């Protein structure tokens, strides 16, 4: 029940300083729902370390219509080591948060979405 994107490895590493912002264009079969976005440091061995995350919910929207959801993730100061990648995960459930998802709800990406990352 999630989606994953992984960048190419950063040969010289990267420094993230600030608040990552995520813009999602979604479509849902239900009027209410929740997504949780996670940003990970991902190494060549497949190990991932959480950098930041943010949940977001919507309530009372028209079903099966495209809508946008903008998330400002939690501020971070994280240095990605050389040779590591970034992984962005969008999920619909997290045991730390209550969600507004129905059991059979369908959520899909319906257009242009992006991650704005404050890097140095």
N, C-alpha and C positions, 0 to 999 in steps of 0.2 A: 504493500500500500504506500509506496514512496517512489521517488525519482532521485537519481544520483548523476552528477556531472563531476568529472575530474579533469583538471588542467594538465598540460604537459609539465614535466619537472622544471623547476627554476634552477638553472645551473649555478647562479650566484646567490640564491636565496632571495627573500623579500621581507620587508618590514611592513606590517600592518599597524597603523596608528590612527585610531579614531573610531567612527561608527559606520560599519558597513550598511548599505541600504539595498533592499531587494524590491524590485518591481515585478509583480506577477500578473499575467493575464490568464484568468481561469474561467472555467465553466463548470457548474455543479448541477447534478440532478435533483438536489435538495435546496431549500431556501436558506438553510443554515449549515455552517460547517467550520472546520478548523484545520489549519496546517501549521506545522512547526518546521522552521528552517534551521539548519545546522551548518556551520562552516568548520571544516576539519583541516588539519595539517596531515597530509597523507604521505607516507614514506614508500620506498621501493619494495619493502617486504610486506606491504599491505596493512601496516599498523596505522591507525588514525588517532589523532589527539584533538579533542574538541577545542576550538578557538573561541567561538561564540555561538549563540543561538537565539531564537525568538519565536514565540507562538503568536498566531493571529487567528481571529474568528470573524465570521460574518453572520448576520442574523436578518431574516426577512427579505432576502433578495429574490428576484424573479428566477425561476428555475430554467435551466438550459439556455441561459443567456450569458454572454461574455461580460465579465466585470474585472476590474483591476484591484489589486491588493498591494499596498505599499507597507513594507516593514522596515523599521529602523532597528537593526540588531543591537545587542548590547555592546557598549564601547569596549575596545580592546587595544592592547599594546603587545603585539606578538611578532616574533621574528621566525620566519619559516627558514629552516636550515637549507643550505645548498643541496640540490638534488631531490628535494621534496616537492610535492604538488599540493594544490588546494582541491578539496572536495566539497561540493555544495550538495546537501541532502535536503529534500523537501518530503516530509512525512505527514501522515494524518493523525498519528497518535503518539503520545509520550506519557509514561506512567506518572510523571511529575505534574501533569496538567490535566484538568478536565477538558473535554472537547464537546463540540456541538455537532458531531458527525452522527448521522443515522447509520444503522448497520449495513444497509445496502446502498449507501450513497456512492455516487460516482463523481470524481473530481478529475478534470483534465486540463491541460495547458491549451489555451485557445488563441494564442497570439504571441506577440513580442513580449519577452520577459528579460530582465537583466539584473546583474549584481554590480553595484557601484562600490568599489573597494578602495579605501584610502591607503595607498601603498607609498613607500619611500624607496 
